[in-house]
């Protein structure tokens, strides 16, 4: 979802900024884990939310259930928000 983050991660590594690379990698793996845990419905919700797609973009076909649980959505928000903010900042720079 945020490819520029991985470019930044590589740049940190190539430039010898190991601690910064490790910190960014930890944030990205936490978000990746959350993304994988959400299933199809959760993934569609996350993509629609963080890439600012219209509300109906997260709609899905049967047999998948609607990802409407506020508890699940806030769980994803807690894990994705830091990575999303880094991705937005990097998009503004380029």
DAJOZI-V514929 format. One record per backbone hydrogen bond with DSSP energy under -0.5 kcal/mol. CO is the residue of the C=O (numbers start at 1). NH is the residue of the N-H. E is the energy in kcal/mol with one decimal. If there is no record, write none. Layout:
co->{CO	CO}
nh->{NH	NH}
e->{E	E}
This chain:
co->{2	2	3	3	4	5	6	7	8	9	10	11	12	13	16	17	18	19	20	21	22	23	24	25	26	27	28	29	30	31	32	33	34	36	38	39	40	41	42	43	44	45	46	47	48	49	54	55	56	61	66	69	70	71	72	73	74	75	76	76	77	80	81	82	83	84	85	86	87	88	89	90}
nh->{5	6	6	7	8	9	10	11	12	13	14	15	17	16	18	21	22	23	24	25	26	27	28	29	30	31	32	33	34	35	36	37	38	39	42	43	44	45	46	47	48	49	50	51	53	52	57	58	59	64	68	73	74	75	76	77	78	79	79	80	81	84	85	86	87	88	89	90	91	92	93	94}
e->{-1.5	-0.6	-0.6	-1.3	-2.3	-2.3	-2.0	-2.5	-2.5	-2.0	-3.0	-2.2	-2.8	-1.5	-1.4	-2.3	-2.7	-2.3	-2.3	-2.4	-2.2	-1.9	-2.3	-2.5	-2.0	-1.9	-2.4	-2.4	-2.1	-2.6	-2.4	-2.2	-1.1	-0.9	-1.5	-2.5	-2.2	-2.0	-2.7	-2.7	-2.3	-2.5	-2.9	-1.8	-1.9	-0.7	-2.2	-1.2	-1.6	-1.4	-1.4	-2.4	-2.6	-1.8	-2.3	-2.5	-2.2	-1.0	-0.6	-2.3	-2.2	-2.7	-2.3	-1.7	-2.5	-2.5	-2.2	-2.5	-1.8	-1.7	-1.3	-1.5}
